[in-house]
Amino acid sequence: MNLRGRNKVSPEFSMSSMTDIVFLLLVFFLLTSPAITPDALDLILPKAKGKSTNAQKASVSITKDGAYYVNKERVSEYEIEKVLIAAFAGEKEPTLILRAEEGVPIEDAVFVMDIANKNKFKVVLAVRPN
């Protein structure tokens, strides 16, 4: 009398379920990545090689039209220094992200950099990856 079963379990590992999970995670991160920086304006930044940091307390964005934004809030050029000092109150190493749209006159960027230099803020220029 033969009591052995005919169905044998294969000890092989199927990679198809693992690739499905990895693909779903990839799609999830691609869809949620724009939500990582909710305070960023949609600017066309100049290209350069290098990286910018995400650790920030405030960012200044300058559009082609000459409009200034501090953390997505439009301010006049005379209010920038006051708003930045209030944003960096109590910070040990204040870091300012400068987002100047492609085509912005260099004088506008230098104006913000001068304010940062006067108040001892570290300035990081945001660019598009090359």
ZIFENMO-V938334 format. One line per field, one symbol per residue. phi: phi as a letter, one per 20 degrees, with the letter a starting at -180 (. if undefined). A space follows every 10 residues. Layout:
phi: ???
This chain:
phi: .ddfeeedee efdeefffff ffffffffff feffefdfee eedeefeaep cdedfbdbcd dceffnedcd lmdfcefeeg fffffffefn efcfddeddd ffnfgfffff gfffffffem efdceecefe
